[in-house]
Amino acid sequence: MLKKIDRYIIGKYLSTFLFTVLIFTLIAAVIDFSTKIEDFIEEDCTMWQVFFEYEINFMLMIDGLLLPLYALISVIFFTSRMANNSEIISILNAGVSFRRLLAPYLVAAVAITAVHLIGNHYVIPKANKTRLDFEHTYIWHHNNKGQTSNVHLFLGPETKVFIKYYRRRDTTAREFQLEKIEDNKLKVLLTADEAIWQSDSGKWRLKDYEVHSFDGLNESLLVKKGEYIDTLINLVPSDFVRYLNQKEMLITPELTGFVLRERERGVGNTKIYEIEIQRRTAEPFSILILTIIGVAVAARKVRGGMGLHLAFGVGLAAIFIFLSKFSITFATNDNLSAALGVWIPNIIFTGVAAILVLRAQK
């Protein structure tokens, strides 16, 4: 059961954390708004859209990225004040061990971690979709890098499609070719000069098509010039669009399904999406590690006081962020697995936290 000192520390942690989140969120929102205000004025968007479709979702995004840093700053801030007021020394002199002192900190950190996990996997991706849709409409008009020429895709284990060129503006594919393979042998080859997407039926309309059917060494040919046929294919226009930050727009179940589909279709490297899935879990758990580090650093009363503690804490956070980016870069380049690349900073800082706890004031 939580004792009075536990409730006191948990209350201090959460109130300081919420205050830190509020201050930094407002600063980030003001800076971001000031850099984009000309775009908002030039484009045909209302202040209602700017606030509810962009600004609120931007604040959720920035908080999701910086929540571990907020937690570290909050812990160092109020723990350093407790140490300067000799509260920490009094608690330890009363027979409370340092590990027992950590308990209320970890209770509060677990609560923040749980909120961060839910936010990273579900809430923030939905907010990002609304925000990025707004940005792609009013700010970054051409911020996508989808493949539109010489497209090779596996629609299933035995179905492959090739498109010479895809035109986004009217959702038309040129020089369309579909292959069906059974037992490693080509059975059907369907070609068409054009394949036009029919949004009302969800089918592709093939123009000037040919169907080649193979039975061993025998081939039958069906040629339909100047004719159309509607066919259902596991392919939609969105498959040709890849926004630079598309991975941020999908909740984790959707992102996992997207990675599986891309692998089945034989589409390039899915490592960046695997890294994103791992990041959404690793970052919240870093809150627990940074909380322990913050307590171990700030609980000791030193001559420099809170300023020295904050400087040390911000320095540790900078090293943590640099190490995170460094390991993710290696993972992206196939030198590390996605899981190991994302979790390396947490593993290293877990060791740092253990050392600081062992050397903490008793």
N, C-alpha and C positions, 0 to 999 in steps of 0.2 A: 504493500500500500504506500501511496505517496505521503510523505511527511511534509510538515510546514516548509522546511528548507527546500524540499523538492518543488513544491508548488511555487515558491518564491523564485527559484532559478528558472523554472519553465516559463513563468509569467514574464520574467525579465528577457529571456531569450526571444519569445514569440513577439512581445511588444517592440523590442528593438529591431527584430527582423522585419516586421511589418512597416515600421518607420523607415528603415533603410530601403526597402522595396519601393515605398511611396516616393521618397526623395529622388532616388536614381531613375525611377521610371519617368517622373516628370521632367527631369533634366534631359533624358534621352529623347522623349517625345518632343520637347521644345526644339532641340537641336535638329532632329529629323524634319520637323514641320518647317523650320526656317530654311532648310536646304531644298525643299520641294514646293514651297509656296508658289513659285512662279509657274511650275507645271500645273498646279491646281487652278490657278487663275486662267491660264491659257486654254485648258481643256474644258469641255462641256460637262462638268460634274458639280454637284451641289455640295454645300457645306455638310448637309446630312450624310451624304455618301463619304465625304472625306473623314468625318468623325467616326461614323458607325461601321463603315466598310474598311477603312484603312487604319486610322489612328488607334482605335481600341485593339485591333488585331495586331498592330505593330507593337504595342505595349506588351501584349501577351507573348509575342515572339521574343522580344528583347529580355523580358523577365525569365523566360524559359532558358535562354542562353546563360544568363548571369546569376541565376539563383544560387549556385554553389559559392560564388564570390560574395553575394549578399550574406549568406550564412556565416562565412568566415569573418567578414567585417563585423557583423552583429555580435558574434561570440567574443571576438577580441575587444570590441568596444565596451560592452557591459561587464565582462570579466575583469578587464583592466581597471575599471572603476571600482569594482568590488575589491580588487587586490590593493589599490591605493588607499581605500577606506579601511584596510585591514580586516575586511570581512572574510576573505579566503583564509587568512592566518587563524582567525577565530574558529572557523569551521574545522580546520585541520587540528587545532589544539584541543578541540572538543572530542577528539578521538575518531573523527571521520577520515577514512582513508581516501587517497586521491582517486582510486578506482570507484569508490562509492560516490565521490563528488561528481564523477563523470555521468552517473546514472540519469539524473534529471536532464542533463544536456542531451544525452542520447535519446531520451523519450521525446523531447521536442524535435530533435533532428530526424527521428523516424517519422514523425507526423509530417514534417516538411518534405521528406523524401517520398512518402506515399503520395502526397499531392503532386509533387514534381513528376513522379512516374506516370500517374494518370494524365497529367497535362501533356507530357512529352509524347505519349503513345496515342492519345485521342483528342484532347481539347486543342492543343496548339496546332497540330496539322490541319484541323478544320478551320481554325482562325487563319492559318497561313493560306489556305485555298481562297478564302474570301479576300484577303489582303493582296495576294499575288494576282488574282483575277482583276482586281482594281488596278494594280500596277501595270499589268500587261495591256489593259484597255486604255489607260490614261497617261502612263509614264513611259514604260518600256514596250514600245509597239512591236519590236522585232526580236524580243529576247527569247528565242527558241533556236534549237539546233537539231531539229528533226531531220531524219534522212529522207530525201526525196528522189534520189536517183540510184539506179542499180541496187534495188532493195531485194535482199534474200531473206525469207522468213519461213520457219517451220510452223505451220498451223496445227500440226499434230505429229505424232511419231512417224506417220507414213504419208504426210501431206506437206508439200513444199510449194511456195509461191515465189515467183520472180516478177518484179515490176521495173521496167526500164526507167520510167520517170513518173512521179506523182505530182499533180498540180493542185495546190491547196485551195486556191481561190474558188474552184468549181468542183473539188473533190473528184477528179478524174485521173485514172491511172492509164498510162500509155504502154503499149507492148506488154500486155498481161500474159503470164504463163503460170499454169498450175499443174503440178505433177502429183500423181498418186502412185505409191510404191507398195508392193506386197512381196514379202520374202526377198527383199533386196533386188526386186525386179520392177522395172517401170511398167505399169499396167495402163494408166490413162494419162494422156498429155492434152491439156486444154489450153488453147491459145486464143487471144483476142487482140484486135488493134486497140480497143479502148474498153475500160471498165469504169462505169459511172455509178457513183454511190446514190442509192435511192433512200433518202432519209425517212420517208413515210413507211416503207416496208422493211427497212433494215437489210436490203439485199443489194447486190451489185448487178448492174445491167451490162452485159457483155455485147459488144458490137463487132460484127465481122469476125465471127469466131470459128475455130476448127477444133474437132475432137478426134484425137488419135487414140485408138484402143489397140493394145498389144496382147496377143496370146501366143507365147513362145516366139517363134519366128514370124508369125502371121500378124499383119497390121491391117486394121480397118480405119477408114478415114471418112469423117463427116464434115463437109465444108458448107458454111452458111454465110455467104457474102451479102452484105446489105440487110442482114437480119439481126434481131436482138433476142437475148434470152436473159431472164432474171434468175440469179442463183444465189443461194445462201452460203456465205463463206465466213469463217471465223476470223474476220478482219474488219476493222472499223477505221474511219479517218483519223481518230485520235491516236492510232498506232503510228502515224507518221509525224506526230508532233511531240517533241521532247523539250520542254522548257528547261532552262539551265538549272532551275531550282525545283524541278518537279517532285523530287524525292521528299521535299518538305511539305507537299500538299496532300499526301496520302496518310491516313491513319495506319497504324502498324499492321493490322490484318490485311488491308488493301495493298500495302507495300510488300508484304510477304508473298501474297498472291501474284503481284506484278513481277517479282523476281523469279518465281517458279515459271510463269508464262514466258518470260524472256529467255530463260534457259531452254525451255521446250522448243522455242522458235529459233534457237541458235543465234540470238542477237548479242553480239559483242560482249563487253565486260559488264557484269552486274555488281562488281565489287563496291562501287560507290553507294549502291542501295543497301548492300549488306552492312556496310560501315554505318550508315544512317540508322539501321535497326539496332545495332549494338550500342551506338552512341546514346540513343534514347533511354537505355537502361543504365549505362555506365555513369552518365552525368549525375543522375539523382543519387547514386550510391556514393559519389564523391563528397556529397554533403556530410555524410557520417564521418568520413575520413578527415575532412577539413575542420569539422567541429572538434574532433579530438585534438587535432593539431592546434587549433585556436585556444582551447582550454589550457593545454600544456604550455603554450607560449605566454599567455596573458595572466595565468594564475600567480606567477612569480612577481613580487613587488620589486621593481628596479628603479634606478635613479631617473632614467629617461621617461618613465611613466607611460601613459597611453600613447603618446606620439611614437615612442620607440616600438611599442607592441604593434601599432598599426602599420608602421613602416616595414617591420619584419613580416607581418601577415600579408601585406600587399606584395612584397617581394616573393614570398612563397607562392601566392596566387599567380603571379606573372610566370614563374618557373613552371607551375602546373599547366598553365594555358599553352606555353611554348612547347612543353613536352607532349601535350595532347596533339597539337598541330603537327609536330615533328613525326610522331609515331603513325598518325593517320596518313601522312604523306607516304611513308614507307609502305603502309598497308595498301594504299591505292595503287602503288606501283608493283604490286604482287610480291614484294619482298617479305611481307608478313601476312598472316591470315587476318581477316576482318576483325574477328573477336580479340585476338591478341593485340593487334594494333591499337584498338580502342581502349582496352583494359590495362595496357602497360602503365600509363600514368597512375591509375588507381593502385596497381600492385606496388609500384615504387613508393608512392606516398603512404601506403599502408605500413611499409617498413620504416619510413620517416616518422610516422605517428607512433609506432611502437617504441622507437628509440627515444623520442621526446617524452613519452609517458614514463619510461624507465628512469629518465633523468629529471623528471618533474619534481617540484617542491613537495616534500612529504609532510 
